[in-house]
C-alpha cells in the first residue's frame, strides 16, 4: 500500500519531479510548431522536412507509449522514468546541435522514444507512491501544473525563437532533465507491478511504429509519385495487417484487441481519431499561417495560440462535472461542432488580419469546443471497459490521438496541394490554408455525427472515473492510470 502523504516533504519532491518530467514532453509538443519556419530557413529545408520534424517524434511516441508503460511496471517505474528523462534530454541535445534537417529528424525520432518512457511513468509514479487518500489531489495538481507547462509552451517557444534561436527550444530540456533525474533518484520510491510477469510485446511495438512511419512517409512524399512512395504505402499496410495479426494471436499483446469488443470503446476511439486529426492539422498549420502569411513574429504567433490552452485549464474540470450530470453524448456532439466553427472562422485569418477581430474570435470558439468535448471523451473511454482495464483503455486512446495527429500533419499538405516551398511564399501557403481548415472542419463534423449516433447517453454507475480533471494539452487526451494500482 503506498503511504506517502502529499503534505510531506517527500510528497512535494515526488510531485515536483513528475511535473518536471511530464512538462518536458508537453512543452516539446507545443513549442516546436512555433519554431518550424525558422528551422526551415536556417537548415534550408523544404515543407516535407518540417512535417517530419513534427512527425518523427510522434511516430515513435505513439508506437511505443504502451510498451513504455509496461516496461515501468516490470522493471521499476522510477528506473524507467529516469531513463526516459535522460534519453529525452540526450535526444534534445542532439536536436539542438543538429547541423542539417536529416540529423534533426533522426534526433526527433529518438526524442519520441524517451517520451514513450517518461510520459506514462510520470503518472504511474504518483499513483504508486501516494496514500490513497491523497492520490486524487496529487493527480489533480500534477495534471494542472502540467497543463500550465503546455500553456507556457507556445509563448516560451516564440520568445526563444525570436531571441536565443530555435535550437534553445530543444536545449531547454537539458537543464530540466538534470534537475528532474537526481530528485527522482533521491526522493521517489521505486515501485513495480507484481502482476507484470509476462513477456513484452516488442514485435507488436515495432510493427505498430513501422506501420505509422511507412504510411507517413508515403503521404508526405506522395507528391513525387515515385516507386519508393508506392512501396512504402504497400509496406505500411502490410505492417499494419501484421500488427493486427500479432496482437490477435500473441500471448501477451500490448494492445489486446478484445478491448475493441466493446462497441462503445470502438466508437469513442473513432471519435478521437476525427477530433485529434483535426487538432493536429490545425496547430501545425496555424503556427505557420500566422508567421508566413500574417507576418507575425514567432513570439506573437505563439502568444496568439494561448487562449485555447487557457480555456482548457480553467474550464476542463467543470466540463467533466457537467458531463457526469448530463451524460457525455450531448457534449461529444456539440464540442466538435464548436471546434469546426472555430476552424471555419480561421478562414478570415490572412494578410493584415486583426488579432482581436479575426484570430482571437476563432480561437475562443475553438477553445470552447475543446473544453466541451475533451473531458467527456476521456470519461467515455474509461466507462466503456472494465475498471481493471482503465489504464489500458486510456493508453490506447492516447496513442490513437497521437497517430491521428501525425497522419493529419502528413496528409493535409498533400490534400491541399502545398508544394515543398509553400511555407516560403505567403500567397501559396494562404491558398492552401483555407481548404485545409475546411477539411479539418469536415472531419470534426463527421466526429460529431459519429458521437451522436454511437455514444451512450449515460455510462454505467460502477465504471472508472477520470482522475485528471484539469487538462491543458491541445494535442492529446489525458492519460489515466489503473485505479487498482
C-alpha positions in Angstrom: 0.0 0.0 0.0 1.5 3.4 -1.0 1.9 5.6 2.0 3.5 8.9 1.0 1.4 11.9 2.1 1.1 14.9 -0.2 1.8 17.4 2.6 5.1 15.7 3.5 8.5 16.9 2.1 8.8 13.6 0.2 5.4 14.1 -1.3 6.3 17.6 -2.5 9.5 16.3 -4.1 7.6 13.5 -5.9 5.1 15.9 -7.2 7.9 18.3 -8.4 9.8 15.6 -10.3 6.8 14.2 -12.0 5.6 17.6 -13.0 9.1 18.4 -14.4 9.2 15.2 -16.4 5.7 15.5 -17.9 6.3 19.2 -18.6 9.3 18.3 -20.7 7.2 16.3 -23.1 4.2 18.7 -23.0 6.5 21.7 -23.7 8.1 20.0 -26.6 4.8 19.1 -28.2 3.7 22.7 -28.2 6.9 24.8 -28.8 8.2 23.0 -31.9 5.3 24.1 -34.2 6.1 27.8 -33.5 9.8 27.2 -34.4 9.2 25.5 -37.8 9.5 28.5 -40.1 12.8 29.5 -38.6 14.1 25.9 -38.6 13.2 25.6 -42.3 15.1 28.8 -43.2 18.2 28.1 -41.1 18.5 24.5 -42.3 17.4 25.2 -45.9 14.7 22.6 -45.5 11.5 22.1 -47.5 8.0 21.5 -46.2 8.4 17.8 -46.1 11.3 18.2 -43.7 9.2 20.4 -41.4 6.4 17.7 -41.5 9.0 15.1 -40.5 10.3 17.4 -37.7 6.9 17.0 -36.1 6.0 13.5 -37.2 9.3 11.7 -36.5 8.7 12.4 -32.8 5.0 11.4 -33.0 5.7 8.1 -34.8 8.0 6.7 -32.1 5.9 8.1 -29.2 2.6 6.8 -30.5 4.1 3.5 -31.5 5.9 2.8 -28.2 3.9 4.5 -25.4 2.0 1.4 -24.4 5.3 -0.6 -24.3 6.8 2.2 -22.2 4.2 1.8 -19.5 4.7 -2.0 -19.5 8.4 -1.6 -19.0 7.9 0.6 -16.0 5.5 -1.9 -14.4 8.1 -4.7 -14.9 11.5 -3.2 -14.3 10.5 -0.4 -11.9 8.6 2.8 -12.6 11.2 5.1 -11.2 14.0 3.4 -13.2 12.2 3.6 -16.5 11.0 7.2 -15.8 14.6 8.4 -15.1 15.8 6.5 -18.2 13.2 8.3 -20.2 14.1 11.7 -18.8 17.8 11.2 -19.6 17.1 9.7 -23.0 14.8 12.6 -23.8 17.4 15.1 -22.7 20.2 13.5 -24.8 18.0 13.4 -27.9 17.0 17.1 -27.2 20.7 18.0 -27.1 21.2 16.3 -30.4 18.2 18.2 -31.8 19.7 21.5 -30.6 23.1 20.7 -32.2 21.7 19.3 -35.5 23.7 20.5 -38.5 21.0 19.7 -41.0 17.4 18.5 -41.3 18.3 14.8 -41.6 20.0 14.8 -38.2 17.2 16.8 -36.7 14.6 14.4 -37.9 16.6 11.4 -36.6 17.0 13.1 -33.2 13.3 13.8 -33.0 12.6 10.1 -33.5 14.9 9.4 -30.6 13.1 12.0 -28.6 9.9 10.2 -29.1 11.4 7.0 -27.6 12.3 9.0 -24.5 8.8 10.5 -24.4 7.3 7.0 -24.6 9.3 6.0 -21.5 8.7 9.1 -19.3 5.1 10.1 -20.3 3.3 7.1 -18.8 5.9 6.9 -16.0 5.1 10.3 -14.5 1.5 9.5 -13.7 2.4 5.9 -12.7 4.8 7.2 -10.1 2.1 9.4 -8.5 -0.3 6.5 -8.4 2.2 4.1 -6.9 3.7 6.5 -4.3 0.9 8.5 -2.7 -1.5 7.3 0.0 -5.0 6.6 -1.5 -6.5 9.5 0.5 -4.1 11.9 -1.2 -3.8 10.4 -4.7 -6.7 12.2 -6.3 -5.4 15.6 -5.2 -1.9 14.7 -6.2 -3.1 13.7 -9.7 -5.1 16.9 -9.9 -2.1 19.0 -9.1 0.1 17.0 -11.5 -2.3 17.5 -14.4 -2.9 21.1 -13.5 0.8 22.1 -13.3 1.4 20.0 -16.5 -1.3 22.0 -18.2 0.4 25.2 -17.2 3.6 23.9 -18.8 1.6 23.2 -22.0 0.1 26.7 -21.9 3.6 28.4 -21.4 5.0 26.3 -24.3 3.9 28.4 -27.3 4.9 31.7 -25.6 8.2 30.4 -24.4 8.9 28.8 -27.8 8.2 32.1 -29.6 10.4 34.0 -27.2 13.3 31.6 -27.6 13.0 31.5 -31.4 13.0 35.3 -31.7 15.7 35.7 -29.1 18.3 33.0 -28.5 17.3 31.0 -31.5 15.2 27.9 -32.3 17.9 25.5 -31.1 17.1 26.6 -27.5 13.6 25.2 -27.9 15.3 21.8 -27.6 18.3 22.7 -25.5 16.0 23.9 -22.7 15.1 20.3 -21.9 18.7 19.5 -20.8 18.7 21.6 -17.6 15.2 20.4 -16.8 16.4 16.8 -17.1 19.5 17.5 -15.0 17.2 18.8 -12.3 14.5 16.2 -12.6 16.5 13.0 -12.6 18.5 13.5 -9.4 15.3 14.5 -7.5 13.6 11.3 -8.7 16.6 9.1 -7.7 16.8 10.7 -4.2 13.1 11.2 -3.3 10.9 8.9 -5.3 10.4 5.4 -4.0 10.8 2.6 -6.5 7.7 0.5 -7.4 6.7 -2.1 -9.8 3.6 -4.3 -10.6 3.9 -7.8 -9.1 1.4 -8.9 -11.7 3.7 -7.8 -14.6 5.4 -11.1 -15.2 4.5 -11.6 -18.8 6.7 -11.2 -21.9 7.0 -7.8 -23.7 5.3 -7.4 -27.0 8.3 -6.0 -28.7 7.3 -7.3 -32.1 3.9 -5.6 -31.8 5.5 -2.3 -30.9 8.0 -2.5 -33.8 5.2 -3.3 -36.3 3.0 -0.5 -35.0 5.7 2.1 -35.2 6.8 0.8 -38.6 3.3 1.0 -40.0 2.9 4.6 -38.8 6.4 5.5 -40.2 5.9 3.9 -43.6 2.4 5.3 -44.2 3.5 8.7 -43.0 6.4 8.6 -45.5 4.0 7.6 -48.3 1.7 10.6 -47.5 4.5 13.2 -47.1 6.4 12.1 -50.3 3.3 11.2 -52.4 3.7 14.4 -54.5 6.8 12.8 -56.0 4.8 9.8 -57.3 7.9 7.6 -57.1 8.2 3.8 -56.8 9.6 4.4 -53.2 6.3 6.0 -52.3 4.3 3.1 -53.7 6.4 0.5 -52.0 6.3 2.4 -48.7 2.5 2.5 -48.9 2.2 -1.2 -49.6 4.8 -2.0 -46.8 2.9 0.3 -44.4 -0.4 -1.5 -45.0 1.4 -4.9 -44.7 2.9 -3.8 -41.4 -0.5 -2.7 -40.1 -2.1 -6.0 -41.0 0.8 -7.9 -39.4 0.4 -5.7 -36.3 -3.3 -6.8 -36.0 -2.4 -10.4 -36.5 0.3 -10.3 -33.8 -1.9 -8.5 -31.4 -4.7 -11.0 -32.0 -2.6 -14.2 -31.7 0.1 -13.1 -29.3 0.0 -14.4 -25.7 0.8 -11.0 -24.1 -0.2 -8.3 -26.6 0.5 -4.7 -25.6 -2.9 -3.8 -27.2 -5.3 -6.7 -26.6 -7.8 -6.5 -29.5 -10.6 -7.9 -27.3 -10.8 -4.4 -25.7 -12.5 -3.4 -29.0 -15.2 -5.9 -28.4 -16.9 -3.0 -26.6 -18.8 -1.2 -29.3 -18.7 1.9 -27.1 -14.9 1.8 -26.8 -14.5 1.4 -30.5 -16.9 4.3 -31.3 -15.3 6.7 -28.8 -11.9 5.9 -30.3 -13.2 6.7 -33.8 -14.5 10.0 -32.5 -11.0 10.5 -31.0 -9.4 9.9 -34.4 -11.6 12.5 -36.0 -11.2 15.1 -33.3 -7.4 14.8 -32.8 -6.7 14.6 -36.5 -8.3 18.0 -36.9 -6.5 19.4 -33.9 -3.1 18.1 -35.0 -3.5 19.5 -38.5 -4.8 22.8 -37.2 -2.0 23.6 -34.7 0.7 22.6 -37.3 -0.7 24.8 -40.0 -2.0 27.7 -37.8 1.5 28.4 -36.4 2.8 28.6 -39.9 -0.1 30.7 -41.2 0.4 33.4 -38.5 4.1 33.7 -39.3 4.3 33.1 -43.1 1.0 34.8 -44.2 0.0 37.3 -41.5 3.7 38.2 -40.9 3.8 37.9 -37.1 6.9 37.1 -35.2 7.3 33.7 -33.6 6.6 35.2 -30.2 3.4 36.9 -31.4 2.2 33.7 -33.1 2.9 31.6 -30.0 1.2 34.0 -27.8 -1.8 34.2 -30.1 -2.5 30.5 -29.7 -2.6 30.6 -25.9 -6.4 31.1 -25.5 -7.3 27.5 -26.3 -5.0 26.1 -23.7 -6.0 28.7 -21.1 -9.7 27.8 -21.6 -8.8 24.1 -21.2 -7.0 24.8 -17.9 -9.8 27.0 -16.5 -12.9 25.0 -17.6 -12.0 21.4 -18.2 -12.9 20.2 -14.7 -16.3 21.9 -14.8 -16.9 20.4 -18.2 -16.2 17.0 -16.7 -18.7 17.7 -13.9 -21.3 18.7 -16.4 -20.8 15.5 -18.4 -21.4 13.5 -15.2 -24.8 15.2 -14.7 -25.9 15.2 -18.4 -24.1 12.2 -19.8 -21.3 12.5 -22.4 -23.3 12.3 -25.7 -24.5 15.9 -25.7 -21.1 17.4 -25.2 -19.3 15.0 -27.6 -21.8 16.0 -30.2 -21.7 19.8 -29.6 -18.0 20.1 -28.9 -16.7 19.1 -32.3 -19.3 21.4 -33.9 -17.9 24.4 -32.0 -14.4 23.3 -33.0 -15.5 23.1 -36.6 -17.0 26.6 -36.4 -13.7 27.9 -35.0 -11.8 26.5 -37.9 -14.2 28.0 -40.4 -13.6 31.3 -38.7 -9.9 30.9 -39.3 -10.6 31.5 -43.0 -10.7 35.2 -42.0 -7.0 35.0 -40.9 -4.9 36.2 -43.9 -2.7 39.1 -44.8 -3.3 42.1 -42.5 -5.5 40.0 -40.1 -6.5 41.6 -36.8 -5.9 39.6 -33.7 -9.0 40.7 -31.8 -11.4 40.6 -34.7 -10.1 37.6 -36.6 -7.7 35.4 -34.7 -9.0 35.7 -31.1 -12.6 35.1 -32.1 -11.7 31.9 -33.9 -9.5 30.6 -31.1 -12.1 31.3 -28.5 -14.8 29.4 -30.4 -12.3 26.6 -30.9 -11.3 26.6 -27.2 -15.0 26.4 -26.1 -15.4 23.3 -28.3 -12.3 21.7 -26.9 -13.3 22.3 -23.4 -16.8 20.9 -24.2 -15.6 17.6 -25.6 -12.2 16.6 -24.0 -13.4 15.7 -20.5 -16.4 13.6 -21.6 -14.3 11.9 -24.2 -11.9 10.6 -21.6 -14.8 9.7 -19.3 -16.5 7.7 -22.1 -13.3 5.8 -22.9 -13.0 4.7 -19.2 -16.7 3.9 -18.9 -16.5 1.6 -22.0 -14.3 -1.0 -20.4 -14.0 -2.9 -17.1 -12.5 -0.8 -14.3 -9.4 -3.1 -14.2 -8.6 -2.1 -17.8 -8.9 1.6 -17.4 -5.2 2.2 -17.7 -5.0 0.2 -20.9 -8.1 1.9 -22.4 -6.6 5.4 -21.7 -3.2 4.4 -23.2 -4.9 3.1 -26.4 -7.0 6.3 -26.7 -3.9 8.5 -26.1 -1.9 6.6 -28.8 -4.9 6.8 -31.2 -5.0 10.6 -30.8 -1.3 10.9 -31.5 -1.5 8.7 -34.5 -4.4 10.7 -35.8 -2.4 13.9 -35.4 0.6 12.7 -37.3 -1.5 11.4 -40.2 -3.2 14.8 -40.4 0.2 16.6 -40.5 1.3 14.2 -43.3 -1.9 14.3 -45.3 -3.2 17.9 -45.2 -0.4 19.5 -47.3 -0.9 16.7 -49.9 -4.7 17.1 -50.0 -4.4 20.9 -50.3 -1.7 21.0 -53.0 1.1 22.5 -50.9 4.5 22.3 -52.6 7.9 21.9 -51.0 8.4 25.7 -50.9 4.9 26.7 -49.9 5.9 27.9 -46.5 8.3 30.4 -48.1 5.5 32.0 -50.1 2.7 33.8 -48.3 0.2 33.6 -51.3 0.9 29.9 -51.9 0.5 29.0 -48.2 -2.6 31.1 -47.8 -4.2 29.5 -50.8 -3.8 26.0 -49.2 -4.6 27.1 -45.7 -8.3 27.8 -46.4 -9.0 24.4 -47.9 -7.1 22.7 -45.0 -9.3 24.4 -42.5 -12.4 23.3 -44.3 -11.1 19.7 -44.4 -10.5 19.8 -40.6 -13.9 21.3 -40.0 -15.5 18.5 -42.1 -13.6 15.8 -40.1 -14.9 17.4 -36.9 -18.5 17.4 -38.2 -18.1 13.7 -39.0 -16.9 13.1 -35.4 -19.9 14.9 -34.1 -22.3 12.8 -36.1 -20.5 9.7 -35.0 -20.7 10.7 -31.4 -24.4 11.4 -31.7 -25.2 8.1 -33.3 -23.0 5.8 -31.2 -22.2 7.2 -27.7 -24.5 6.1 -24.9 -26.4 8.8 -23.0 -25.2 7.6 -19.6 -22.3 5.5 -18.6 -22.7 2.6 -16.1 -22.7 3.7 -12.5 -19.8 1.5 -11.5 -17.3 2.5 -14.3 -13.9 4.1 -13.7 -14.0 7.9 -13.4 -11.2 10.2 -14.7 -8.7 11.3 -12.2 -7.1 14.0 -14.4 -9.8 16.6 -14.0 -7.7 19.5 -15.2 -6.1 19.2 -18.6 -4.1 21.6 -20.7 -2.8 19.6 -23.7 -4.5 20.5 -27.0 -2.9 17.7 -29.0 -3.7 14.6 -26.8 -6.3 13.5 -24.3 -5.1 13.0 -20.7 -3.5 9.7 -19.7 -5.4 7.9 -16.9 -3.9 5.1 -14.8 -5.1 1.8 -13.5 -7.4 2.6 -10.5 -6.4 -0.7 -8.9 -2.7 0.2 -8.7 
